[in-house]
Amino acid sequence: MIRECTVSDMEMVRKYLEGEPYGRAVLAAIEKYGFDERFQTVYVDVEGEVCRGVYLWLYRNLLLYSEENKVEVDFLEQMFGIMAPDRVAGRKDNVNIASWLLTDYNMEETQHMPALFDEKNEAVDCFAGLSDSEGSWSVLSRN
């Protein structure tokens, strides 16, 4: 079940996200901005007491992380019906699933944490402390 995160989810979410660079990027935004900012919404996919994925909407960007690549297409379809993101970023297998719905977006791969932008088109600064040399990022961007 996917639901919006609250402060009571923080320990579970932190444990889930601290392994891979994609998860650590989501965690960095949560640690900087928390769960109550109007420009950031965090959703968690939980089965029983086990976290299966985290979806971070940060301004008009979506960062995905599902360790087992169980990205929920129905959830994404609902969210994209409300607001189409400017960028979707994460591990390639996760982002590929989003690309099924965003067929008019371009996919790029990079070895660096992709830049994400706020409503003033300025780079979001919460990722500065992350090592961007790990992993291969995939990014979907509008044409």
C-alpha positions as a Markdown table, in Angstrom:
| # | Residue | x | y | z |
|---|---|---|---|---|
| 1 | Met | 0.0 | 0.0 | 0.0 |
| 2 | Ile | 1.3 | 3.4 | -0.9 |
| 3 | Arg | 0.7 | 6.3 | 1.5 |
| 4 | Glu | 2.2 | 9.7 | 2.3 |
| 5 | Cys | 5.0 | 9.5 | 4.8 |
| 6 | Thr | 4.9 | 10.9 | 8.3 |
| 7 | Val | 7.5 | 11.5 | 11.0 |
| 8 | Ser | 6.6 | 8.2 | 12.5 |
| 9 | Asp | 7.9 | 6.5 | 9.3 |
| 10 | Met | 11.4 | 8.1 | 9.5 |
| 11 | Glu | 13.3 | 5.1 | 11.1 |
| 12 | Met | 11.8 | 2.6 | 8.6 |
| 13 | Val | 12.5 | 4.9 | 5.7 |
| 14 | Arg | 16.0 | 5.8 | 6.8 |
| 15 | Lys | 16.9 | 2.1 | 7.1 |
| 16 | Tyr | 15.5 | 1.4 | 3.6 |
| 17 | Leu | 17.2 | 4.3 | 1.9 |
| 18 | Glu | 20.7 | 4.3 | 3.3 |
| 19 | Gly | 22.1 | 1.5 | 1.0 |
| 20 | Glu | 22.3 | 2.8 | -2.6 |
| 21 | Pro | 23.1 | 6.3 | -3.9 |
| 22 | Tyr | 19.6 | 6.6 | -5.2 |
| 23 | Gly | 18.1 | 6.0 | -1.8 |
| 24 | Arg | 20.7 | 8.2 | -0.1 |
| 25 | Ala | 19.7 | 11.1 | -2.4 |
| 26 | Val | 16.0 | 10.7 | -1.3 |
| 27 | Leu | 17.1 | 10.5 | 2.3 |
| 28 | Ala | 19.2 | 13.7 | 2.0 |
| 29 | Ala | 16.1 | 15.6 | 0.8 |
| 30 | Ile | 14.0 | 14.2 | 3.6 |
| 31 | Glu | 16.6 | 15.0 | 6.2 |
| 32 | Lys | 16.9 | 18.5 | 5.0 |
| 33 | Tyr | 13.3 | 19.4 | 4.4 |
| 34 | Gly | 11.3 | 16.8 | 6.4 |
| 35 | Phe | 7.7 | 15.8 | 5.6 |
| 36 | Asp | 5.9 | 19.1 | 6.0 |
| 37 | Glu | 7.2 | 21.4 | 3.2 |
| 38 | Arg | 4.7 | 22.4 | 0.5 |
| 39 | Phe | 7.3 | 21.7 | -2.2 |
| 40 | Gln | 8.2 | 18.2 | -1.1 |
| 41 | Thr | 6.0 | 15.1 | -0.6 |
| 42 | Val | 7.3 | 11.7 | 0.3 |
| 43 | Tyr | 5.3 | 8.5 | -0.4 |
| 44 | Val | 6.2 | 5.1 | 1.0 |
| 45 | Asp | 5.1 | 1.7 | -0.4 |
| 46 | Val | 4.7 | -0.6 | 2.6 |
| 47 | Glu | 3.6 | -4.2 | 2.8 |
| 48 | Gly | 3.0 | -5.2 | 6.3 |
| 49 | Glu | 5.8 | -3.5 | 8.2 |
| 50 | Val | 8.3 | -3.8 | 5.3 |
| 51 | Cys | 9.2 | -0.9 | 3.1 |
| 52 | Arg | 9.1 | -1.7 | -0.7 |
| 53 | Gly | 9.8 | 1.7 | -2.2 |
| 54 | Val | 9.9 | 5.4 | -1.7 |
| 55 | Tyr | 8.7 | 8.2 | -4.1 |
| 56 | Leu | 9.9 | 11.7 | -3.5 |
| 57 | Trp | 8.2 | 14.6 | -5.2 |
| 58 | Leu | 10.5 | 17.6 | -4.9 |
| 59 | Tyr | 9.2 | 20.6 | -6.6 |
| 60 | Arg | 8.4 | 19.2 | -10.1 |
| 61 | Asn | 10.9 | 16.4 | -9.9 |
| 62 | Leu | 10.3 | 12.8 | -8.9 |
| 63 | Leu | 13.1 | 10.7 | -7.4 |
| 64 | Leu | 12.2 | 7.0 | -7.3 |
| 65 | Tyr | 13.8 | 4.2 | -5.3 |
| 66 | Ser | 12.6 | 0.6 | -5.1 |
| 67 | Glu | 15.4 | -1.8 | -4.1 |
| 68 | Glu | 13.5 | -4.8 | -5.6 |
| 69 | Asn | 12.3 | -2.8 | -8.7 |
| 70 | Lys | 8.7 | -3.0 | -7.6 |
| 71 | Val | 7.7 | 0.5 | -8.8 |
| 72 | Glu | 3.9 | 0.8 | -8.7 |
| 73 | Val | 2.8 | 1.8 | -12.2 |
| 74 | Asp | -0.8 | 2.4 | -11.0 |
| 75 | Phe | 0.4 | 4.9 | -8.4 |
| 76 | Leu | 2.6 | 6.7 | -11.0 |
| 77 | Glu | -0.2 | 6.8 | -13.5 |
| 78 | Gln | -2.4 | 8.5 | -10.9 |
| 79 | Met | 0.3 | 10.9 | -9.9 |
| 80 | Phe | 1.2 | 11.8 | -13.5 |
| 81 | Gly | -2.5 | 12.5 | -14.1 |
| 82 | Ile | -2.4 | 15.1 | -11.4 |
| 83 | Met | 1.0 | 16.6 | -12.3 |
| 84 | Ala | 3.5 | 15.6 | -14.9 |
| 85 | Pro | 7.1 | 15.9 | -13.6 |
| 86 | Asp | 9.8 | 17.9 | -15.3 |
| 87 | Arg | 12.3 | 15.1 | -14.4 |
| 88 | Val | 12.2 | 11.6 | -13.0 |
| 89 | Ala | 15.5 | 10.3 | -11.7 |
| 90 | Gly | 16.8 | 7.1 | -10.1 |
| 91 | Arg | 18.2 | 3.7 | -10.8 |
| 92 | Lys | 17.8 | 2.7 | -14.4 |
| 93 | Asp | 15.4 | -0.2 | -13.8 |
| 94 | Asn | 13.1 | 2.0 | -11.6 |
| 95 | Val | 13.1 | 4.9 | -14.1 |
| 96 | Asn | 12.4 | 2.5 | -17.0 |
| 97 | Ile | 9.1 | 1.7 | -15.5 |
| 98 | Ala | 8.2 | 5.5 | -15.3 |
| 99 | Ser | 9.2 | 5.8 | -19.0 |
| 100 | Trp | 6.3 | 3.4 | -20.0 |
| 101 | Leu | 4.0 | 6.2 | -18.9 |
| 102 | Leu | 6.0 | 9.2 | -20.0 |
| 103 | Thr | 6.6 | 8.2 | -23.6 |
| 104 | Asp | 7.3 | 11.8 | -24.8 |
| 105 | Tyr | 10.3 | 12.2 | -22.4 |
| 106 | Asn | 13.9 | 11.7 | -23.2 |
| 107 | Met | 16.0 | 9.3 | -21.2 |
| 108 | Glu | 19.6 | 10.0 | -20.4 |
| 109 | Glu | 22.2 | 8.1 | -18.3 |
| 110 | Thr | 24.8 | 9.8 | -16.2 |
| 111 | Gln | 27.4 | 8.8 | -13.6 |
| 112 | His | 26.6 | 11.8 | -11.5 |
| 113 | Met | 23.7 | 12.8 | -9.4 |
| 114 | Pro | 21.4 | 14.8 | -11.7 |
| 115 | Ala | 20.6 | 18.4 | -11.0 |
| 116 | Leu | 17.0 | 19.0 | -9.9 |
| 117 | Phe | 15.5 | 22.4 | -10.0 |
| 118 | Asp | 13.0 | 24.4 | -7.9 |
| 119 | Glu | 10.1 | 26.7 | -9.1 |
| 120 | Lys | 12.6 | 29.5 | -9.9 |
| 121 | Asn | 14.7 | 27.1 | -12.0 |
| 122 | Glu | 17.5 | 27.1 | -9.5 |
| 123 | Ala | 19.3 | 23.9 | -8.5 |
| 124 | Val | 18.0 | 22.3 | -5.3 |
| 125 | Asp | 20.9 | 22.3 | -2.9 |
| 126 | Cys | 20.1 | 19.4 | -0.5 |
| 127 | Phe | 22.3 | 16.9 | -2.5 |
| 128 | Ala | 25.6 | 18.8 | -2.1 |
| 129 | Gly | 27.1 | 16.3 | 0.4 |
| 130 | Leu | 26.5 | 13.2 | -1.6 |
| 131 | Ser | 29.2 | 11.4 | -3.5 |
| 132 | Asp | 27.9 | 11.4 | -7.1 |
| 133 | Ser | 30.5 | 9.0 | -8.3 |
| 134 | Glu | 28.6 | 5.9 | -7.3 |
| 135 | Gly | 26.0 | 4.3 | -9.5 |
| 136 | Ser | 24.6 | 5.1 | -12.9 |
| 137 | Trp | 21.6 | 7.4 | -12.8 |
| 138 | Ser | 18.8 | 7.5 | -15.3 |
| 139 | Val | 16.9 | 10.7 | -15.9 |
| 140 | Leu | 13.7 | 11.2 | -17.8 |
| 141 | Ser | 13.2 | 14.8 | -19.0 |
| 142 | Arg | 10.6 | 16.6 | -20.9 |
| 143 | Asn | 11.4 | 17.2 | -24.6 |
